[in-house]
Amino acid sequence: MKTFLGIDVGTSSLKAGLRSEDGQLTVHASRPYPTQRQYPTWAEQNPMDWWQALIATVQEVLQTSGTQASDIAAIGIDSMGWTFVPTDKDGEPLYSAMTWQDRRATAEATFLQALPEAERLIALNANPLDEAYSTAKVLWLKNHHPDVYAQTDQFLMCSSFLVRKLTGKNSCDYTHAYGYHCFDMTNLCWDETAADFLGIDLAKLPPLYASCDVVGEVTSEAAAEVGLVAGIPVIAGGLDAAVGAFGSGVARKGTTADQGGTAFGLSIALDHVVVEPRLIFSPHVVPGLYLLQGGTVGGGTFDWFRRMLGQSEQMAAELLNENVYSIMTSEAEQSVPGANGLIYLSYMSGERSPIWNSDARGVFFGMSYGTTRADIIRALMEGCVFAVYHNMQIALESGAQVAEWIGIGGGANNAAWCQLKADITNRPFTVTRQANGKPGDNSLGLAVMAGWATGYYPNLADTIDEFLPNRHTYQPNPENHAIYQELFPIYLDLYERLKPSFTDLAAFTHKQKDRT
């Protein structure tokens, strides 16, 4: 039986999974890698860490499963967005990768927003001119390291870098291309006039592909290094949020994915372009569909708490052989909806949609001597979901419809998170399940994409539905929702009142950095 290899390059680790033709996960492996934060708004990774993680995980899944490399029918790769690598003519990195969390290009974003052509660029690309996007980061590199910019042959997105390492071919799939504001969202092509406005050399941007297009085949050199065989087709792949949404059943108009991980957010499938600059817009991996997205940074909060303050939970997890995050959510359930008046703003490294503010920071509001550890953890959770709810409200105002809300990512496996999302939004929250009871995920999405690209499956949407026959739905609790409806306006007002102070605090921290 043929198998499909999926590579998911996330913010903190790379995961490889082998799936059989019937969609079943045979085996998976993961490897972590660090993010370097030289300054508060910087977030860099070494692209070669991804490559070494790919080699290690692929070798592990082959060895563990006993699968022959010759049995792999096709390979699909997805990755975090807005994370690019300047490469030379041999595809080797010239500079560290600035990840989606990197918000250093504030001056470049201000320059872009002041351009006479700014509105035209937004209308063309359907996305705001924010420093998190690839556009501003390329300009930052051009301004601060002109030698690197001049030497750059191609700017490759994270997944495209690995596709290049495997196939020797440069590429950029549609779901990643939107990070450049010279990408025409309607016609799915680079726009030369827009590139001229931006000051970006269009020759440095790679050829465009649909996510399920085959870019090339594994070369003999890559096969020897990774432990594969030459000739395996490799598809263009896509944005991790888009692939994860598809792998959980978001394959038709109106279906909506809720992403739970380092990046929280939602993705609503549409069949037409919507220009809503407060949100994120991209093509979907399913041809003919787009995703109206809200993306927040708050998901990393839980990991921050575990590292900084969660020693007791970590010890309990090791003693009981349980997941530390499950222990934390169980503790949060000892509090009450509204966390006894404690509100959390989850802007630990600025925020993306809908406020687009690099200066914003995390805030606990309403602490007292009566505040408990359970209140703090519950407030963390509620603040993260409030950030997603804020995005959802704007999406609904723009005319988008949420027909079915589907959970993806690690949070979909935790009942406390799922129920909280249903309660805050007052919408049923669904977790799709495979026949074996496991939720859909990125590896399933990549397997179906790669299988469809190489002729193994006749239809993307029908195949993913077939592989996800079961659904578990969390119904909202009206009493809890009423509490959150009282709290949510206070949450929104808190940010507006603190906005000037965030700016002042950022100026102070910049001075502190200069002093040191």
BATI-977901 format. One record per residue (C-alpha): residue in one letter; residue number from 1; x, y, z. Coordinates in steps of 0.5 Angstrom, whole numbers, m for minus. Example, Ala and Ser with C-alpha at 12.3 -4.5 7.8 and 13.67 -1.06 7.14 Angstrom:
BEGIN
A, 1, 25, m9, 16
S, 2, 27, m2, 14
END
This chain:
BEGIN
M, 1, 0, 0, 0
K, 2, 3, 7, m2
T, 3, 4, 12, 4
F, 4, 4, 20, 4
L, 5, 9, 24, 8
G, 6, 7, 30, 11
I, 7, 12, 35, 14
D, 8, 9, 41, 18
V, 9, 14, 46, 20
G, 10, 11, 50, 26
T, 11, 13, 56, 31
S, 12, 17, 51, 36
S, 13, 18, 44, 32
L, 14, 17, 40, 26
K, 15, 13, 34, 25
A, 16, 13, 29, 20
G, 17, 7, 24, 19
L, 18, 6, 18, 15
R, 19, m1, 16, 13
S, 20, m4, 11, 9
E, 21, m8, 11, 3
D, 22, m14, 10, 7
G, 23, m12, 17, 11
Q, 24, m10, 13, 17
L, 25, m4, 16, 21
T, 26, 2, 10, 21
V, 27, 7, 14, 25
H, 28, 9, 21, 27
A, 29, 15, 24, 30
S, 30, 17, 31, 32
R, 31, 24, 35, 33
P, 32, 24, 42, 37
Y, 33, 28, 48, 35
P, 34, 29, 55, 38
T, 35, 27, 62, 37
Q, 36, 32, 67, 38
R, 37, 30, 74, 41
Q, 38, 35, 79, 41
Y, 39, 30, 84, 42
P, 40, 23, 84, 45
T, 41, 20, 85, 38
W, 42, 25, 80, 34
A, 43, 24, 73, 33
E, 44, 29, 69, 29
Q, 45, 30, 62, 27
N, 46, 36, 58, 23
P, 47, 33, 55, 17
M, 48, 38, 50, 17
D, 49, 35, 48, 24
W, 50, 28, 46, 20
W, 51, 32, 42, 15
Q, 52, 36, 38, 20
A, 53, 29, 37, 24
L, 54, 26, 34, 17
I, 55, 32, 29, 16
A, 56, 31, 27, 23
T, 57, 24, 26, 23
V, 58, 23, 23, 16
Q, 59, 29, 18, 18
E, 60, 25, 16, 25
V, 61, 18, 15, 22
L, 62, 21, 11, 16
Q, 63, 25, 7, 22
T, 64, 19, 6, 27
S, 65, 14, 4, 22
G, 66, 19, 0, 18
T, 67, 16, 3, 11
Q, 68, 21, 3, 5
A, 69, 22, 10, 2
S, 70, 20, 7, m4
D, 71, 13, 6, m2
I, 72, 12, 14, m1
A, 73, 8, 16, m7
A, 74, 8, 24, m5
I, 75, 11, 29, 0
G, 76, 7, 35, 2
I, 77, 10, 41, 7
D, 78, 6, 46, 10
S, 79, 9, 52, 15
M, 80, 8, 58, 19
G, 81, 7, 64, 15
W, 82, 10, 71, 14
T, 83, 17, 67, 15
F, 84, 22, 68, 9
V, 85, 29, 66, 8
P, 86, 34, 70, 3
T, 87, 37, 65, m1
D, 88, 43, 65, m6
K, 89, 43, 61, m13
D, 90, 44, 55, m9
G, 91, 38, 55, m5
E, 92, 43, 57, 2
P, 93, 41, 62, 7
L, 94, 44, 68, 7
Y, 95, 41, 71, 13
S, 96, 36, 68, 19
A, 97, 29, 67, 18
M, 98, 25, 73, 21
T, 99, 18, 69, 23
W, 100, 11, 71, 23
Q, 101, 12, 73, 31
D, 102, 18, 78, 29
R, 103, 15, 86, 29
R, 104, 22, 89, 28
A, 105, 20, 93, 21
T, 106, 16, 98, 25
A, 107, 19, 104, 21
E, 108, 18, 100, 14
A, 109, 11, 99, 16
T, 110, 10, 106, 17
F, 111, 13, 108, 10
L, 112, 8, 103, 7
Q, 113, 2, 106, 10
A, 114, 4, 113, 8
L, 115, 5, 111, 1
P, 116, 0, 115, m4
E, 117, m1, 108, m7
A, 118, m3, 105, 0
E, 119, m10, 104, m1
R, 120, m9, 101, m8
L, 121, m4, 96, m5
I, 122, m9, 94, 0
A, 123, m15, 93, m5
L, 124, m10, 89, m9
N, 125, m8, 84, m4
A, 126, m14, 85, 1
N, 127, m9, 85, 7
P, 128, m6, 91, 12
L, 129, 1, 94, 11
D, 130, 3, 91, 17
E, 131, 10, 90, 20
A, 132, 9, 83, 21
Y, 133, 8, 81, 13
S, 134, 13, 79, 9
T, 135, 13, 86, 5
A, 136, 16, 90, 11
K, 137, 21, 85, 13
V, 138, 24, 85, 6
L, 139, 24, 92, 6
W, 140, 28, 92, 13
L, 141, 33, 87, 10
K, 142, 34, 92, 4
N, 143, 35, 98, 9
H, 144, 39, 95, 14
H, 145, 43, 89, 10
P, 146, 43, 92, 3
D, 147, 49, 87, 2
V, 148, 45, 81, 4
Y, 149, 39, 84, m1
A, 150, 43, 85, m6
Q, 151, 46, 78, m6
T, 152, 39, 75, m5
D, 153, 37, 70, m11
Q, 154, 30, 68, m8
F, 155, 26, 70, m2
L, 156, 23, 63, 0
M, 157, 18, 62, 5
C, 158, 19, 57, 10
S, 159, 16, 51, 7
S, 160, 19, 53, 0
F, 161, 26, 53, 3
L, 162, 25, 46, 4
V, 163, 21, 44, m2
R, 164, 28, 47, m5
K, 165, 32, 43, m1
L, 166, 28, 37, m3
T, 167, 27, 38, m11
G, 168, 32, 44, m13
K, 169, 26, 48, m15
N, 170, 24, 55, m13
S, 171, 17, 56, m11
C, 172, 12, 60, m7
D, 173, 5, 57, m6
Y, 174, m1, 62, m7
T, 175, m3, 61, 1
H, 176, 4, 64, 3
A, 177, 4, 69, m3
Y, 178, m1, 74, 0
G, 179, 5, 76, 5
Y, 180, 8, 80, 0
H, 181, 3, 86, m2
C, 182, 5, 85, m10
F, 183, 1, 79, m10
D, 184, m6, 80, m14
M, 185, m11, 76, m10
T, 186, m16, 76, m15
N, 187, m12, 74, m21
L, 188, m7, 70, m17
C, 189, 0, 73, m20
W, 190, 5, 78, m18
D, 191, 4, 85, m20
E, 192, 10, 88, m23
T, 193, 7, 95, m22
A, 194, 6, 94, m14
A, 195, 13, 91, m14
D, 196, 15, 98, m17
F, 197, 11, 102, m11
L, 198, 14, 97, m6
G, 199, 21, 98, m8
I, 200, 22, 90, m9
D, 201, 26, 87, m14
L, 202, 20, 82, m17
A, 203, 26, 77, m20
K, 204, 27, 76, m13
L, 205, 21, 73, m12
P, 206, 20, 65, m14
P, 207, 15, 62, m19
L, 208, 8, 62, m16
Y, 209, 4, 55, m15
A, 210, m3, 52, m13
S, 211, m2, 49, m6
C, 212, m3, 42, m10
D, 213, 1, 43, m16
V, 214, 7, 38, m16
V, 215, 14, 43, m16
G, 216, 19, 37, m17
E, 217, 21, 31, m15
V, 218, 26, 29, m10
T, 219, 33, 29, m12
S, 220, 39, 24, m12
E, 221, 43, 29, m7
A, 222, 37, 30, m2
A, 223, 35, 23, m2
A, 224, 42, 21, 0
E, 225, 42, 26, 5
V, 226, 35, 25, 8
G, 227, 34, 17, 7
L, 228, 29, 18, 1
V, 229, 29, 15, m6
A, 230, 30, 20, m12
G, 231, 24, 21, m16
I, 232, 18, 22, m11
P, 233, 14, 28, m13
V, 234, 13, 34, m8
I, 235, 8, 39, m8
A, 236, 8, 46, m7
G, 237, 4, 45, 0
G, 238, 2, 51, 4
L, 239, 0, 56, 10
D, 240, 0, 51, 16
A, 241, m7, 55, 18
A, 242, m10, 53, 11
V, 243, m7, 46, 11
G, 244, m10, 45, 18
A, 245, m16, 48, 17
F, 246, m17, 43, 11
G, 247, m15, 37, 14
S, 248, m20, 38, 20
G, 249, m26, 39, 14
V, 250, m26, 46, 12
A, 251, m27, 45, 5
R, 252, m33, 48, 3
K, 253, m36, 55, 3
G, 254, m38, 57, 11
T, 255, m34, 52, 14
T, 256, m29, 55, 19
A, 257, m23, 53, 23
D, 258, m21, 55, 30
Q, 259, m14, 54, 31
G, 260, m11, 53, 37
G, 261, m3, 53, 38
T, 262, 2, 58, 39
A, 263, m2, 62, 34
F, 264, m9, 63, 36
G, 265, m14, 65, 30
L, 266, m20, 63, 26
S, 267, m21, 62, 18
I, 268, m27, 62, 15
A, 269, m28, 59, 8
L, 270, m31, 64, 2
D, 271, m32, 63, m5
H, 272, m30, 71, m6
V, 273, m25, 76, m5
V, 274, m26, 81, 1
V, 275, m22, 87, 3
E, 276, m23, 88, 11
P, 277, m16, 91, 13
R, 278, m17, 89, 20
L, 279, m17, 82, 18
I, 280, m12, 77, 14
F, 281, m14, 74, 7
S, 282, m11, 69, 4
P, 283, m13, 64, m2
H, 284, m15, 57, 1
V, 285, m11, 50, m1
V, 286, m18, 48, m4
P, 287, m18, 51, m11
G, 288, m23, 57, m12
L, 289, m24, 58, m4
Y, 290, m21, 63, 0
L, 291, m20, 64, 8
L, 292, m22, 70, 12
Q, 293, m17, 70, 18
G, 294, m16, 73, 25
G, 295, m9, 71, 27
T, 296, m7, 73, 34
V, 297, m1, 71, 38
G, 298, m4, 69, 45
G, 299, m3, 62, 44
G, 300, 4, 62, 47
T, 301, 1, 65, 53
F, 302, 0, 58, 56
D, 303, 7, 56, 54
W, 304, 10, 62, 58
F, 305, 6, 61, 64
R, 306, 8, 53, 64
R, 307, 16, 56, 63
M, 308, 16, 61, 68
L, 309, 10, 60, 73
G, 310, 8, 53, 72
Q, 311, 13, 49, 76
S, 312, 8, 45, 80
E, 313, 4, 43, 74
Q, 314, 10, 41, 71
M, 315, 12, 36, 77
A, 316, 5, 34, 77
A, 317, 5, 32, 70
E, 318, 11, 28, 71
L, 319, 9, 25, 77
L, 320, 2, 23, 74
N, 321, 5, 22, 67
E, 322, m1, 26, 64
N, 323, 0, 32, 60
V, 324, 2, 39, 63
Y, 325, m3, 43, 59
S, 326, m9, 38, 61
I, 327, m7, 39, 69
M, 328, m7, 47, 68
T, 329, m14, 47, 64
S, 330, m17, 42, 70
E, 331, m14, 47, 75
A, 332, m17, 53, 71
E, 333, m24, 49, 72
Q, 334, m24, 51, 79
S, 335, m25, 58, 78
V, 336, m31, 61, 75
P, 337, m33, 64, 68
G, 338, m30, 71, 68
A, 339, m25, 69, 73
N, 340, m27, 72, 79
G, 341, m26, 79, 75
L, 342, m19, 78, 73
I, 343, m18, 80, 65
Y, 344, m12, 78, 61
L, 345, m10, 82, 55
S, 346, m6, 76, 51
Y, 347, m1, 81, 47
M, 348, 5, 78, 50
S, 349, 9, 80, 43
G, 350, 5, 85, 40
E, 351, m2, 83, 37
R, 352, m4, 82, 30
S, 353, m11, 82, 28
P, 354, m15, 86, 29
I, 355, m11, 91, 33
W, 356, m4, 91, 29
N, 357, 0, 94, 35
S, 358, 7, 92, 36
D, 359, 7, 96, 42
A, 360, 1, 92, 46
R, 361, 4, 88, 51
G, 362, 0, 83, 56
V, 363, m4, 85, 62
F, 364, m7, 82, 68
F, 365, m13, 87, 70
G, 366, m17, 86, 76
M, 367, m12, 82, 81
S, 368, m14, 82, 88
Y, 369, m11, 79, 95
G, 370, m17, 74, 93
T, 371, m14, 72, 86
T, 372, m13, 65, 86
R, 373, m8, 61, 81
A, 374, m14, 58, 78
D, 375, m17, 65, 77
I, 376, m10, 67, 73
I, 377, m10, 60, 69
R, 378, m17, 61, 67
A, 379, m16, 69, 65
L, 380, m11, 67, 61
M, 381, m15, 62, 57
E, 382, m21, 67, 57
G, 383, m17, 73, 54
C, 384, m14, 68, 49
V, 385, m21, 66, 47
F, 386, m23, 74, 47
A, 387, m18, 75, 42
V, 388, m21, 70, 37
Y, 389, m28, 73, 39
H, 390, m26, 80, 37
N, 391, m24, 77, 30
M, 392, m30, 73, 29
Q, 393, m34, 79, 31
I, 394, m31, 83, 25
A, 395, m31, 78, 20
L, 396, m39, 77, 21
E, 397, m39, 85, 20
S, 398, m36, 84, 14
G, 399, m41, 79, 11
A, 400, m38, 73, 13
Q, 401, m42, 67, 15
V, 402, m40, 61, 20
A, 403, m44, 55, 18
E, 404, m40, 50, 22
W, 405, m34, 52, 27
I, 406, m29, 47, 27
G, 407, m23, 46, 32
I, 408, m16, 44, 30
G, 409, m9, 44, 33
G, 410, m8, 41, 40
G, 411, m13, 45, 43
A, 412, m18, 41, 40
N, 413, m16, 35, 44
N, 414, m18, 39, 51
A, 415, m25, 39, 53
A, 416, m24, 45, 57
W, 417, m22, 49, 51
C, 418, m27, 47, 47
Q, 419, m33, 49, 52
L, 420, m30, 55, 53
K, 421, m30, 57, 46
A, 422, m37, 55, 45
D, 423, m39, 59, 51
I, 424, m36, 66, 49
T, 425, m38, 66, 42
N, 426, m45, 63, 43
R, 427, m44, 58, 38
P, 428, m43, 50, 37
F, 429, m36, 48, 37
T, 430, m34, 42, 33
V, 431, m29, 37, 33
T, 432, m28, 33, 27
R, 433, m26, 26, 28
Q, 434, m23, 20, 24
A, 435, m26, 13, 24
N, 436, m21, 12, 30
G, 437, m23, 17, 34
K, 438, m17, 22, 33
P, 439, m18, 29, 30
G, 440, m16, 31, 23
D, 441, m10, 35, 23
N, 442, m4, 38, 18
S, 443, m2, 31, 16
L, 444, m8, 29, 14
G, 445, m9, 35, 10
L, 446, m2, 34, 7
A, 447, m4, 27, 5
V, 448, m10, 28, 2
M, 449, m7, 34, m2
A, 450, m1, 30, m4
G, 451, m6, 24, m6
W, 452, m10, 29, m10
A, 453, m4, 32, m14
T, 454, m2, 25, m16
G, 455, m8, 22, m18
Y, 456, m10, 18, m12
Y, 457, m16, 21, m10
P, 458, m21, 24, m14
N, 459, m24, 30, m10
L, 460, m21, 34, m5
A, 461, m27, 36, m1
D, 462, m31, 29, m1
T, 463, m24, 25, 1
I, 464, m23, 29, 7
D, 465, m30, 28, 9
E, 466, m30, 21, 8
F, 467, m24, 21, 12
L, 468, m27, 25, 18
P, 469, m34, 21, 19
N, 470, m35, 23, 26
R, 471, m36, 30, 30
H, 472, m37, 31, 37
T, 473, m40, 38, 38
Y, 474, m40, 42, 45
Q, 475, m46, 46, 46
P, 476, m46, 53, 49
N, 477, m48, 54, 56
P, 478, m53, 61, 55
E, 479, m51, 63, 63
N, 480, m44, 63, 62
H, 481, m45, 66, 55
A, 482, m49, 72, 59
I, 483, m43, 73, 64
Y, 484, m38, 73, 58
Q, 485, m42, 78, 54
E, 486, m42, 83, 60
L, 487, m34, 82, 61
F, 488, m33, 83, 53
P, 489, m34, 90, 53
I, 490, m30, 91, 59
Y, 491, m24, 87, 55
L, 492, m25, 92, 49
D, 493, m25, 98, 53
L, 494, m19, 96, 57
Y, 495, m14, 96, 51
E, 496, m17, 102, 48
R, 497, m15, 106, 55
L, 498, m8, 103, 55
K, 499, m7, 104, 48
P, 500, m3, 111, 49
S, 501, 1, 107, 55
F, 502, 3, 102, 51
T, 503, 6, 107, 46
D, 504, 10, 110, 52
L, 505, 12, 104, 55
A, 506, 15, 102, 48
A, 507, 19, 108, 48
F, 508, 22, 107, 55
T, 509, 24, 100, 53
H, 510, 27, 103, 47
K, 511, 31, 108, 51
Q, 512, 33, 102, 56
K, 513, 36, 98, 50
D, 514, 40, 104, 47
R, 515, 43, 105, 54
T, 516, 45, 98, 55
END
